[in-house]
């Protein structure tokens, strides 16, 4: 079965391919599939955005499509930036990190979680969806070279490291994206489609 990942984010695509392994005959990014399409992410939840992306690409490509929507939710900021994580500052990852650190600088509670919604859409319109979370806290000094996005400021107390300091293999076992993907794969194995 062929699968198109409804993303052009190289970091996400690499993580998803590593986690899914040989479950699909062929796994392609939008670029590799020759699809030039930008979904308008106007949902109010990660799940709404992921479902919209996956169903649009499945319809365009005529094959299965997988999409995720994910971000960081700072508890003291009413779970901001949430669905706006990628475009929080409007200026990219480093500026996003700086803005989040600034907004949390005077907060006693810097706890946060990464959230991920994953949707596999079929050309017939049916879907399988799953969600996952990874909990930690935001630190005010970036650390680490691995990962992307908010990883250098997302501290995992049980590891004593940020998401950018743990190995990619370790992250793929414990991340919000891994949890969502593994839950989705379990549903896929059980044949649990949704309408």
C-alpha positions, 0 to 999 in steps of 0.5 A: 500500500502506498502512503503519502505524508501530507507534509513538506517538513523534512524533520517530521517526514524523517521521524514518521518514516523511521517510526512506520518502517516497512509497514507501507510499500512506499512512503512519499512526502508531498514533494516526492509525490509531485503534489504542490498543495497547501492546506489552509489550517483553519481548525481550532484543534490539532485533530481538525487540522490533521484530518483536513490535511489528510483528506485533501491529500488522499482525494488529490492523490487517490491513495492513502495520506497521513497527516499530523498537526502538532505543537506545544501547549504552555499551561500558564498561557492557556495552552498557547501557542497550541495550533499556532505553534509553527506560526507563533511569531510569524518568523520561524523556529528561533523566533517562536522559541524566543517569544515563548520564553519571553511570555513565560519568563515571569511565570512560576509555572512553566509546565507544558506538553507537546500534543500531536494528532495523527490522521490516516485518510483513505481515498473513500473518505474514511479515516483513522485518527489518534493522538499523543502527548509528551509532558515536560516544561519550558526552560529559558536557555535553549540546549541541544542540537537534535530535534527541531521546533521547540525541542531546545527549550522543552525539558524532560525532567525524567531524562534531565535533558531537553528534547534536543539533547536526547537521541533521535532514536530515543525521541522516536520512542517517547515523543507525542508523535511516536505515541500518536503514530503507535496508537494509529498503527494499533487501530490500523491493525485492528481495522478501526476506520472512522467516517 
